[in-house]
Amino acid sequence: MSRTILKAANFLVSMAVVCSLCLAGAYAAYALWDNNRVYSAAENVQADMLKLKPVIDEEGGPSFEELLKINPDVCAWVTLDNTKLDYPVVQGETNLTYINRDVYGSFALAGSIYLDSRNKKDFTDSYNLLYGHHMENGSMFGDLDLYKDEAFFRKNTTGTLILPDRVYELEIFACLIVKASEDVIFEPDRWRTDINGLIAFAEKNSLHLNDETIADLKQQGNCQILAFSTCSSEFTDARTIILAVMKAS
């Protein structure tokens, strides 16, 4: 009798293990499918948007009409050379408006690239802050990880910010890893009139730094900075930050 009970118990344990493995496999398959769906949705939106990327004409005046028809919250187009970062920029009423909403205004886990709601929509602030999700396939702001490699950082320092009425060439000068609570980076109101404190912070805390650009910024005194922010894995609430000088074309 005891042997029969033992066999039954072993059978039940084996079935429980098999069921657990099946459930784990099903969950893993679902997670993989769901991730692919999120990435595919983001890539499809980008492909659609790239068809409407503003063209800079001979006089330097880009065309935003088609983008603005899709969404009047579009305020710019940003590109970092030799990365996948090539997107329209939106600005919502708050910094949560587009965190999980695409440029069409539809729900999307990948969200959009968006300008901090405290910045002026026309990018006339001395310090302008952009946010984007960190996607594992390098889309959205996932490719900011590339700048953590010093060789890539040194060789790839250019980009473009296109606005409805003007164009800025971007010169990347710093890569930082900071806490999400770092107000030097995440409080743009601090740098309305003077960005010397921001430059000093970058000089002291950067993972990689372009010393020549820093020297030029100190000499000029009056300049505009564009920051890119995304999640990072170095520690809890870590953020990768790329800083670039905005130079009017």
PECOR-V76144 format. One record per run of one state. SS is the DSSP state (H for helix, E for strand, L for the rest). FROM is the first residue (numbers start at 1). LEN is the number of residues. If there is no record, write none. Layout:
BEGIN
SS_FROM_LEN, SS_FROM_LEN
END
This chain:
BEGIN
L_1_1, H_2_49, L_51_14, H_65_6, L_71_3, E_74_7, L_81_5, E_86_5, L_91_10, E_101_1, L_102_5, E_107_1, L_108_5, E_113_3, L_116_11, E_127_5, L_132_2, E_134_1, L_135_5, E_140_1, L_141_1, H_142_7, L_149_1, H_150_6, L_156_2, E_158_5, L_163_4, E_167_13, L_180_3, H_183_4, L_187_1, H_188_4, L_192_4, H_196_10, L_206_2, E_208_2, L_210_1, H_211_10, L_221_3, E_224_8, L_232_6, E_238_11, L_249_1
END
